Amino acid sequence: MHPDRIIIGADSEQAVAIMKDLYSPLYLGGKTRFVITDVRTAELIKYATNAFLATKITFINEIANICDRVGSNVLTIASALGMDGRISPKFLNPGPGFGGSCFPRTPRP
């Protein structure tokens, strides 16, 4: 209900206007940005986002495996990584991996 951005892929200004009206309740006073692009680019944004988040989850789980071997604390490492603004703390929680309807499909060739 509080998206960082709303991606709209459309081939016409009318479609963009309809989608903006539909999503405007989520706009939250100008904090949520709209990204307007063509349909193919919007689709690739979705796949790129899912692949990147799956990479973060997989990465922190591999760091957790290394921590288990050497006796380090993965939660401290994840916290320190997350303090870097380029990385952020989101999706840096070690656990069972990723799932759901989109994540497992996206990284497959």
The first five atom37 places (N, CA, C, CB, O) and aatype in JSON, in Angstrom:
{
  "aatype": [12, 8, 14, 3, 1, 9, 9, 9, 7, 0, 3, 15, 6, 5, 0, 19, 0, 9, 12, 11, 3, 10, 18, 15, 14, 10, 18, 10, 7, 7, 11, 16, 1, 13, 19, 9, 16, 3, 19, 1, 16, 0, 6, 10, 9, 11, 18, 0, 16, 2, 0, 13, 10, 0, 16, 11, 9, 16, 13, 9, 2, 6, 9, 0, 2, 9, 4, 3, 1, 19, 7, 15, 2, 19, 10, 16, 9, 0, 15, 0, 10, 7, 12, 3, 7, 1, 9, 15, 14, 11, 13, 10, 2, 14, 7, 14, 7, 13, 7, 7, 15, 4, 13, 14, 1, 16, 14, 1, 14],
  "atom_mask": [
    [1, 1, 1, 1, 1],
    [1, 1, 1, 1, 1],
    [1, 1, 1, 1, 1],
    [1, 1, 1, 1, 1],
    [1, 1, 1, 1, 1],
    [1, 1, 1, 1, 1],
    [1, 1, 1, 1, 1],
    [1, 1, 1, 1, 1],
    [1, 1, 1, 0, 1],
    [1, 1, 1, 1, 1],
    [1, 1, 1, 1, 1],
    [1, 1, 1, 1, 1],
    [1, 1, 1, 1, 1],
    [1, 1, 1, 1, 1],
    [1, 1, 1, 1, 1],
    [1, 1, 1, 1, 1],
    [1, 1, 1, 1, 1],
    [1, 1, 1, 1, 1],
    [1, 1, 1, 1, 1],
    [1, 1, 1, 1, 1],
    [1, 1, 1, 1, 1],
    [1, 1, 1, 1, 1],
    [1, 1, 1, 1, 1],
    [1, 1, 1, 1, 1],
    [1, 1, 1, 1, 1],
    [1, 1, 1, 1, 1],
    [1, 1, 1, 1, 1],
    [1, 1, 1, 1, 1],
    [1, 1, 1, 0, 1],
    [1, 1, 1, 0, 1],
    [1, 1, 1, 1, 1],
    [1, 1, 1, 1, 1],
    [1, 1, 1, 1, 1],
    [1, 1, 1, 1, 1],
    [1, 1, 1, 1, 1],
    [1, 1, 1, 1, 1],
    [1, 1, 1, 1, 1],
    [1, 1, 1, 1, 1],
    [1, 1, 1, 1, 1],
    [1, 1, 1, 1, 1],
    [1, 1, 1, 1, 1],
    [1, 1, 1, 1, 1],
    [1, 1, 1, 1, 1],
    [1, 1, 1, 1, 1],
    [1, 1, 1, 1, 1],
    [1, 1, 1, 1, 1],
    [1, 1, 1, 1, 1],
    [1, 1, 1, 1, 1],
    [1, 1, 1, 1, 1],
    [1, 1, 1, 1, 1],
    [1, 1, 1, 1, 1],
    [1, 1, 1, 1, 1],
    [1, 1, 1, 1, 1],
    [1, 1, 1, 1, 1],
    [1, 1, 1, 1, 1],
    [1, 1, 1, 1, 1],
    [1, 1, 1, 1, 1],
    [1, 1, 1, 1, 1],
    [1, 1, 1, 1, 1],
    [1, 1, 1, 1, 1],
    [1, 1, 1, 1, 1],
    [1, 1, 1, 1, 1],
    [1, 1, 1, 1, 1],
    [1, 1, 1, 1, 1],
    [1, 1, 1, 1, 1],
    [1, 1, 1, 1, 1],
    [1, 1, 1, 1, 1],
    [1, 1, 1, 1, 1],
    [1, 1, 1, 1, 1],
    [1, 1, 1, 1, 1],
    [1, 1, 1, 0, 1],
    [1, 1, 1, 1, 1],
    [1, 1, 1, 1, 1],
    [1, 1, 1, 1, 1],
    [1, 1, 1, 1, 1],
    [1, 1, 1, 1, 1],
    [1, 1, 1, 1, 1],
    [1, 1, 1, 1, 1],
    [1, 1, 1, 1, 1],
    [1, 1, 1, 1, 1],
    [1, 1, 1, 1, 1],
    [1, 1, 1, 0, 1],
    [1, 1, 1, 1, 1],
    [1, 1, 1, 1, 1],
    [1, 1, 1, 0, 1],
    [1, 1, 1, 1, 1],
    [1, 1, 1, 1, 1],
    [1, 1, 1, 1, 1],
    [1, 1, 1, 1, 1],
    [1, 1, 1, 1, 1],
    [1, 1, 1, 1, 1],
    [1, 1, 1, 1, 1],
    [1, 1, 1, 1, 1],
    [1, 1, 1, 1, 1],
    [1, 1, 1, 0, 1],
    [1, 1, 1, 1, 1],
    [1, 1, 1, 0, 1],
    [1, 1, 1, 1, 1],
    [1, 1, 1, 0, 1],
    [1, 1, 1, 0, 1],
    [1, 1, 1, 1, 1],
    [1, 1, 1, 1, 1],
    [1, 1, 1, 1, 1],
    [1, 1, 1, 1, 1],
    [1, 1, 1, 1, 1],
    [1, 1, 1, 1, 1],
    [1, 1, 1, 1, 1],
    [1, 1, 1, 1, 1],
    [1, 1, 1, 1, 1]
  ],
  "atom_positions": [
    [[0.8, -1.2, 0.0], [0.0, 0.0, 0.0], [0.85, 1.27, 0.0], [-0.91, -0.01, 1.19], [0.31, 2.37, -0.14]],
    [[2.15, 1.13, 0.16], [3.04, 2.29, 0.17], [4.21, 2.05, -0.78], [3.54, 2.59, 1.62], [5.35, 1.89, -0.33]],
    [[3.96, 2.01, -2.08], [5.03, 1.69, -3.02], [6.06, 2.79, -3.12], [4.46, 1.41, -4.4], [5.75, 3.97, -2.93]],
    [[7.29, 2.41, -3.41], [8.36, 3.38, -3.64], [8.17, 4.08, -4.97], [9.73, 2.7, -3.59], [8.5, 5.26, -5.14]],
    [[7.63, 3.33, -5.93], [7.34, 3.88, -7.25], [6.26, 3.04, -7.89], [8.62, 3.93, -8.13], [6.04, 1.89, -7.51]],
    [[5.59, 3.63, -8.87], [4.57, 2.93, -9.63], [5.02, 2.98, -11.08], [3.13, 3.57, -9.44], [5.17, 4.05, -11.67]],
    [[5.23, 1.8, -11.65], [5.68, 1.7, -13.04], [4.44, 1.57, -13.92], [6.64, 0.48, -13.24], [3.59, 0.71, -13.69]],
    [[4.34, 2.43, -14.92], [3.24, 2.35, -15.87], [3.84, 2.18, -17.25], [2.32, 3.61, -15.8], [4.53, 3.06, -17.75]],
    [[3.56, 1.04, -17.85], [3.98, 0.79, -19.22], [2.76, 0.87, -20.12], [0.0, 0.0, 0.0], [1.81, 0.1, -19.94]],
    [[2.77, 1.77, -21.06], [1.61, 1.96, -21.92], [2.04, 2.48, -23.28], [0.61, 2.92, -21.28], [3.12, 3.04, -23.45]],
    [[1.15, 2.26, -24.26], [1.41, 2.71, -25.63], [0.64, 3.96, -26.01], [1.08, 1.61, -26.58], [0.78, 4.46, -27.13]],
    [[-0.17, 4.48, -25.07], [-0.94, 5.68, -25.41], [-1.07, 6.58, -24.18], [-2.34, 5.3, -25.94], [-1.03, 6.12, -23.05]],
    [[-1.22, 7.86, -24.44], [-1.41, 8.83, -23.35], [-2.71, 8.55, -22.59], [-1.43, 10.27, -23.91], [-2.78, 8.75, -21.38]],
    [[-3.73, 8.08, -23.31], [-5.01, 7.75, -22.67], [-4.82, 6.62, -21.65], [-6.07, 7.35, -23.72], [-5.36, 6.68, -20.54]],
    [[-4.07, 5.6, -22.03], [-3.82, 4.49, -21.11], [-3.03, 4.97, -19.9], [-3.05, 3.37, -21.83], [-3.32, 4.55, -18.77]],
    [[-2.05, 5.84, -20.11], [-1.28, 6.4, -18.99], [-2.2, 7.16, -18.05], [-0.15, 7.33, -19.52], [-2.11, 7.0, -16.83]],
    [[-3.08, 7.98, -18.6], [-4.01, 8.77, -17.77], [-4.93, 7.87, -16.96], [-4.84, 9.71, -18.65], [-5.18, 8.13, -15.78]],
    [[-5.43, 6.81, -17.58], [-6.31, 5.87, -16.87], [-5.56, 5.2, -15.74], [-6.87, 4.81, -17.84], [-6.08, 5.09, -14.63]],
    [[-4.34, 4.74, -16.01], [-3.56, 4.06, -14.98], [-3.18, 5.01, -13.84], [-2.3, 3.45, -15.59], [-3.17, 4.61, -12.68]],
    [[-2.85, 6.26, -14.17], [-2.54, 7.24, -13.12], [-3.77, 7.46, -12.23], [-2.08, 8.59, -13.74], [-3.64, 7.53, -11.01]],
    [[-4.95, 7.57, -12.84], [-6.17, 7.72, -12.05], [-6.4, 6.51, -11.16], [-7.38, 7.93, -12.97], [-6.78, 6.66, -9.99]],
    [[-6.17, 5.32, -11.71], [-6.37, 4.09, -10.95], [-5.43, 4.01, -9.75], [-6.17, 2.89, -11.85], [-5.83, 3.61, -8.66]],
    [[-4.18, 4.39, -9.96], [-3.17, 4.28, -8.9], [-3.02, 5.53, -8.05], [-1.85, 3.95, -9.51], [-2.28, 5.51, -7.07]],
    [[-3.71, 6.61, -8.38], [-3.53, 7.86, -7.64], [-3.82, 7.75, -6.14], [-4.42, 8.9, -8.23], [-3.21, 8.49, -5.38]],
    [[-4.72, 6.86, -5.67], [-4.88, 6.73, -4.21], [-3.6, 6.27, -3.5], [-6.0, 5.75, -3.9], [-3.46, 6.49, -2.3]],
    [[-2.69, 5.64, -4.22], [-1.43, 5.19, -3.64], [-0.34, 6.25, -3.74], [-0.97, 3.92, -4.31], [0.76, 6.06, -3.22]],
    [[-0.63, 7.35, -4.39], [0.38, 8.37, -4.66], [0.89, 9.04, -3.39], [-0.17, 9.41, -5.59], [2.03, 9.51, -3.35]],
    [[0.07, 9.1, -2.35], [0.47, 9.52, -1.01], [1.16, 10.89, -0.97], [1.38, 8.5, -0.43], [2.27, 11.02, -0.46]],
    [[0.5, 11.88, -1.48], [0.99, 13.25, -1.35], [2.29, 13.54, -2.06], [0.0, 0.0, 0.0], [3.07, 14.37, -1.6]],
    [[2.53, 12.89, -3.15], [3.72, 13.18, -3.93], [4.95, 12.39, -3.55], [0.0, 0.0, 0.0], [6.01, 12.59, -4.14]],
    [[4.86, 11.49, -2.57], [6.03, 10.72, -2.16], [6.3, 9.55, -3.1], [5.84, 10.19, -0.74], [7.45, 9.15, -3.3]],
    [[5.25, 9.01, -3.68], [5.4, 7.89, -4.61], [5.59, 8.46, -6.01], [4.17, 6.94, -4.55], [4.81, 9.29, -6.47]],
    [[6.63, 8.0, -6.68], [6.9, 8.49, -8.03], [6.31, 7.56, -9.08], [8.41, 8.65, -8.25], [6.33, 6.34, -8.93]],
    [[5.79, 8.15, -10.13], [5.35, 7.39, -11.29], [6.52, 7.31, -12.27], [4.1, 8.04, -11.96], [7.21, 8.3, -12.51]],
    [[6.73, 6.13, -12.82], [7.69, 5.95, -13.91], [6.85, 5.55, -15.12], [8.8, 4.85, -13.56], [6.23, 4.49, -15.15]],
    [[6.84, 6.42, -16.1], [6.05, 6.19, -17.31], [6.99, 5.75, -18.41], [5.26, 7.47, -17.72], [7.98, 6.42, -18.71]],
    [[6.69, 4.61, -19.02], [7.55, 4.07, -20.06], [6.72, 3.21, -21.01], [8.71, 3.26, -19.45], [5.51, 3.08, -20.84]],
    [[7.37, 2.64, -22.0], [6.68, 1.73, -22.9], [6.48, 0.38, -22.21], [7.48, 1.56, -24.23], [7.08, 0.11, -21.17]],
    [[5.64, -0.44, -22.79], [5.26, -1.7, -22.16], [6.46, -2.62, -21.97], [4.19, -2.4, -23.0], [6.62, -3.21, -20.9]],
    [[7.29, -2.77, -22.97], [8.44, -3.69, -22.86], [9.42, -3.24, -21.78], [9.17, -3.78, -24.22], [9.95, -4.08, -21.04]],
    [[9.67, -1.95, -21.68], [10.58, -1.46, -20.66], [9.99, -1.67, -19.27], [10.89, 0.03, -20.88], [10.71, -2.04, -18.34]],
    [[8.69, -1.44, -19.11], [8.03, -1.67, -17.82], [8.15, -3.13, -17.4], [6.54, -1.27, -17.88], [8.41, -3.44, -16.24]],
    [[7.97, -4.01, -18.36], [8.1, -5.45, -18.08], [9.51, -5.79, -17.64], [7.7, -6.28, -19.31], [9.71, -6.57, -16.71]],
    [[10.5, -5.21, -18.31], [11.89, -5.48, -17.96], [12.25, -4.89, -16.61], [12.83, -4.93, -19.02], [13.06, -5.45, -15.88]],
    [[11.65, -3.75, -16.26], [11.85, -3.18, -14.91], [11.41, -4.19, -13.86], [11.07, -1.84, -14.75], [12.1, -4.4, -12.87]],
    [[10.25, -4.82, -14.08], [9.74, -5.82, -13.13], [10.73, -6.99, -13.01], [8.35, -6.34, -13.58], [11.07, -7.4, -11.9]],
    [[11.18, -7.52, -14.14], [12.12, -8.64, -14.1], [13.45, -8.25, -13.47], [12.35, -9.18, -15.49], [14.02, -9.02, -12.69]],
    [[13.95, -7.06, -13.8], [15.22, -6.61, -13.23], [15.11, -6.42, -11.72], [15.67, -5.31, -13.89], [16.02, -6.79, -10.98]],
    [[13.99, -5.85, -11.27], [13.78, -5.66, -9.83], [13.74, -7.0, -9.11], [12.47, -4.88, -9.57], [14.4, -7.18, -8.09]],
    [[12.95, -7.94, -9.63], [12.85, -9.26, -9.0], [14.19, -9.98, -8.98], [11.81, -10.11, -9.72], [14.55, -10.6, -7.98]],
    [[14.93, -9.9, -10.08], [16.23, -10.57, -10.14], [17.2, -9.95, -9.14], [16.82, -10.49, -11.55], [17.96, -10.66, -8.49]],
    [[17.18, -8.61, -9.01], [18.07, -7.95, -8.06], [17.73, -8.33, -6.62], [17.99, -6.43, -8.24], [18.62, -8.61, -5.82]],
    [[16.44, -8.34, -6.29], [16.04, -8.7, -4.93], [16.36, -10.17, -4.64], [14.54, -8.44, -4.72], [16.79, -10.5, -3.53]],
    [[16.17, -11.03, -5.61], [16.54, -12.44, -5.43], [18.04, -12.57, -5.22], [16.1, -13.29, -6.66], [18.49, -13.42, -4.44]],
    [[18.81, -11.73, -5.9], [20.27, -11.73, -5.73], [20.64, -11.32, -4.31], [20.94, -10.8, -6.75], [21.53, -11.92, -3.7]],
    [[19.97, -10.28, -3.78], [20.26, -9.84, -2.4], [19.96, -10.95, -1.4], [19.45, -8.58, -2.05], [20.74, -11.19, -0.48]],
    [[18.83, -11.62, -1.59], [18.45, -12.7, -0.67], [19.46, -13.84, -0.76], [17.03, -13.21, -0.99], [19.91, -14.36, 0.26]],
    [[19.8, -14.23, -1.97], [20.77, -15.31, -2.16], [22.13, -14.92, -1.59], [20.9, -15.65, -3.65], [22.8, -15.75, -0.97]],
    [[22.53, -13.67, -1.79], [23.82, -13.19, -1.3], [23.9, -13.29, 0.22], [24.06, -11.75, -1.75], [24.86, -13.83, 0.76]],
    [[22.88, -12.77, 0.93], [22.96, -12.78, 2.39], [22.89, -14.21, 2.92], [21.83, -11.93, 2.99], [23.46, -14.5, 3.97]],
    [[22.2, -15.09, 2.22], [22.18, -16.49, 2.65], [23.55, -17.14, 2.46], [21.12, -17.28, 1.87], [23.95, -17.97, 3.27]],
    [[24.26, -16.78, 1.42], [25.62, -17.3, 1.24], [26.56, -16.72, 2.3], [26.14, -16.96, -0.18], [27.43, -17.43, 2.81]],
    [[26.39, -15.45, 2.64], [27.17, -14.87, 3.73], [26.86, -15.6, 5.03], [26.87, -13.35, 3.87], [27.76, -15.85, 5.82]],
    [[25.6, -15.95, 5.26], [25.22, -16.72, 6.46], [25.92, -18.07, 6.48], [23.68, -16.92, 6.51], [26.37, -18.51, 7.54]],
    [[26.03, -18.73, 5.33], [26.75, -20.01, 5.27], [28.22, -19.83, 5.64], [26.64, -20.61, 3.86], [28.78, -20.65, 6.37]],
    [[28.84, -18.77, 5.14], [30.23, -18.49, 5.49], [30.35, -18.21, 6.98], [30.78, -17.3, 4.66], [31.28, -18.68, 7.64]],
    [[29.41, -17.43, 7.52], [29.43, -17.12, 8.96], [29.34, -18.38, 9.8], [28.28, -16.17, 9.31], [30.02, -18.51, 10.82]],
    [[28.5, -19.32, 9.37], [28.39, -20.59, 10.1], [29.73, -21.32, 10.14], [27.31, -21.48, 9.46], [30.07, -21.94, 11.14]],
    [[30.47, -21.24, 9.05], [31.75, -21.95, 8.96], [32.85, -21.29, 9.78], [32.18, -22.04, 7.52], [33.69, -21.97, 10.37]],
    [[32.84, -19.95, 9.83], [33.94, -19.25, 10.49], [33.58, -18.69, 11.86], [34.44, -18.15, 9.61], [34.43, -18.13, 12.55]],
    [[32.31, -18.82, 12.25], [31.89, -18.35, 13.56], [31.6, -16.86, 13.64], [0.0, 0.0, 0.0], [31.77, -16.26, 14.7]],
    [[31.16, -16.27, 12.56], [30.8, -14.85, 12.56], [29.29, -14.69, 12.74], [31.25, -14.16, 11.26], [28.54, -15.66, 12.64]],
    [[28.87, -13.46, 13.0], [27.46, -13.16, 13.22], [26.88, -12.51, 11.97], [27.27, -12.24, 14.45], [27.18, -11.35, 11.67]],
    [[26.05, -13.26, 11.24], [25.48, -12.76, 9.99], [24.55, -11.57, 10.23], [24.73, -13.87, 9.29], [24.45, -10.7, 9.36]],
    [[23.88, -11.51, 11.36], [22.97, -10.39, 11.62], [23.73, -9.08, 11.78], [22.14, -10.66, 12.88], [23.27, -8.02, 11.34]],
    [[24.9, -9.15, 12.41], [25.75, -7.96, 12.53], [26.27, -7.54, 11.16], [26.93, -8.22, 13.5], [26.31, -6.35, 10.84]],
    [[26.66, -8.51, 10.37], [27.15, -8.21, 9.02], [26.04, -7.6, 8.18], [27.7, -9.48, 8.34], [26.26, -6.6, 7.49]],
    [[24.84, -8.19, 8.22], [23.71, -7.67, 7.45], [23.35, -6.25, 7.88], [22.49, -8.58, 7.61], [23.04, -5.4, 7.05]],
    [[23.41, -6.0, 9.18], [23.11, -4.67, 9.69], [24.13, -3.65, 9.18], [23.09, -4.68, 11.22], [23.75, -2.56, 8.75]],
    [[25.39, -4.01, 9.22], [26.44, -3.1, 8.74], [26.33, -2.88, 7.23], [27.82, -3.66, 9.09], [26.51, -1.76, 6.75]],
    [[26.03, -3.95, 6.48], [25.83, -3.8, 5.04], [24.67, -2.85, 4.75], [25.57, -5.17, 4.39], [24.75, -1.99, 3.88]],
    [[23.59, -3.02, 5.5], [22.39, -2.23, 5.29], [22.56, -0.75, 5.6], [0.0, 0.0, 0.0], [21.78, 0.07, 5.13]],
    [[23.56, -0.41, 6.39], [23.83, 1.0, 6.71], [24.38, 1.76, 5.51], [24.8, 1.1, 7.88], [24.32, 2.98, 5.46]],
    [[24.91, 1.03, 4.55], [25.44, 1.64, 3.33], [24.24, 2.02, 2.46], [26.43, 0.68, 2.58], [23.48, 1.15, 2.03]],
    [[24.08, 3.3, 2.19], [22.95, 3.79, 1.43], [22.84, 3.18, 0.04], [0.0, 0.0, 0.0], [21.75, 3.14, -0.54]],
    [[23.93, 2.72, -0.5], [23.9, 2.1, -1.82], [23.3, 0.71, -1.76], [25.29, 2.04, -2.42], [22.87, 0.17, -2.79]],
    [[23.28, 0.11, -0.58], [22.82, -1.27, -0.43], [21.44, -1.33, 0.22], [23.81, -2.08, 0.4], [20.56, -2.03, -0.29]],
    [[21.23, -0.64, 1.31], [20.0, -0.59, 2.12], [19.79, -1.9, 2.88], [18.79, -0.3, 1.23], [20.26, -2.96, 2.45]],
    [[19.08, -1.83, 3.99], [18.86, -3.02, 4.8], [17.76, -3.95, 4.28], [18.54, -2.62, 6.2], [17.61, -5.07, 4.76]],
    [[16.99, -3.49, 3.33], [15.87, -4.3, 2.83], [16.38, -5.54, 2.11], [14.98, -3.48, 1.9], [17.33, -5.48, 1.33]],
    [[15.74, -6.66, 2.37], [16.05, -7.95, 1.76], [17.43, -8.47, 2.14], [15.94, -7.84, 0.25], [18.04, -9.21, 1.38]],
    [[17.91, -8.08, 3.31], [19.18, -8.61, 3.82], [18.93, -9.44, 5.07], [20.17, -7.47, 4.12], [19.69, -9.35, 6.04]],
    [[17.89, -10.24, 5.05], [17.57, -11.1, 6.19], [17.84, -12.55, 5.81], [16.1, -10.92, 6.65], [17.15, -13.09, 4.94]],
    [[18.82, -13.18, 6.44], [19.09, -14.58, 6.1], [17.88, -15.44, 6.43], [20.34, -15.09, 6.84], [17.19, -15.19, 7.42]],
    [[17.64, -16.42, 5.62], [16.49, -17.29, 5.85], [16.39, -18.38, 4.81], [0.0, 0.0, 0.0], [17.39, -18.8, 4.23]],
    [[15.18, -18.83, 4.57], [14.98, -20.0, 3.7], [15.16, -19.72, 2.22], [13.63, -20.55, 3.93], [15.08, -20.65, 1.42]],
    [[15.39, -18.49, 1.82], [15.55, -18.18, 0.41], [14.38, -17.36, -0.07], [0.0, 0.0, 0.0], [13.67, -16.74, 0.73]],
    [[14.16, -17.35, -1.37], [13.08, -16.55, -1.91], [12.02, -17.45, -2.51], [13.59, -15.56, -2.95], [12.29, -18.57, -2.93]],
    [[10.81, -16.94, -2.54], [9.69, -17.71, -3.09], [8.62, -16.77, -3.58], [0.0, 0.0, 0.0], [8.89, -15.61, -3.91]],
    [[7.41, -17.26, -3.63], [6.3, -16.46, -4.11], [6.0, -16.75, -5.56], [0.0, 0.0, 0.0], [6.51, -17.71, -6.13]],
    [[5.17, -15.92, -6.16], [4.74, -16.18, -7.53], [5.71, -15.63, -8.57], [3.38, -15.6, -7.76], [5.75, -16.14, -9.69]],
    [[6.49, -14.61, -8.23], [7.36, -13.96, -9.23], [8.84, -14.29, -9.07], [7.18, -12.47, -9.17], [9.51, -14.61, -10.05]],
    [[9.34, -14.22, -7.85], [10.79, -14.36, -7.65], [11.36, -15.65, -8.26], [11.1, -14.33, -6.16], [12.36, -15.58, -8.98]],
    [[10.78, -16.81, -8.01], [11.41, -18.02, -8.55], [11.44, -18.09, -10.08], [10.7, -19.24, -8.03], [12.34, -18.7, -10.65]],
    [[10.49, -17.47, -10.74], [10.44, -17.51, -12.2], [11.45, -16.58, -12.84], [9.06, -17.16, -12.69], [12.03, -16.93, -13.86]],
    [[11.67, -15.42, -12.26], [12.46, -14.38, -12.9], [13.89, -14.8, -13.22], [12.49, -13.17, -12.04], [14.33, -14.56, -14.34]],
    [[14.65, -15.42, -12.28], [16.06, -15.71, -12.6], [16.25, -16.88, -13.56], [16.8, -16.0, -11.34], [17.37, -17.1, -14.03]],
    [[15.2, -17.62, -13.87], [15.35, -18.76, -14.78], [15.61, -18.29, -16.2], [14.11, -19.65, -14.73], [15.02, -17.31, -16.65]],
    [[16.5, -19.0, -16.93], [16.76, -18.62, -18.33], [15.58, -18.93, -19.22], [18.01, -19.34, -18.85], [15.63, -18.68, -20.43]]
  ]
}
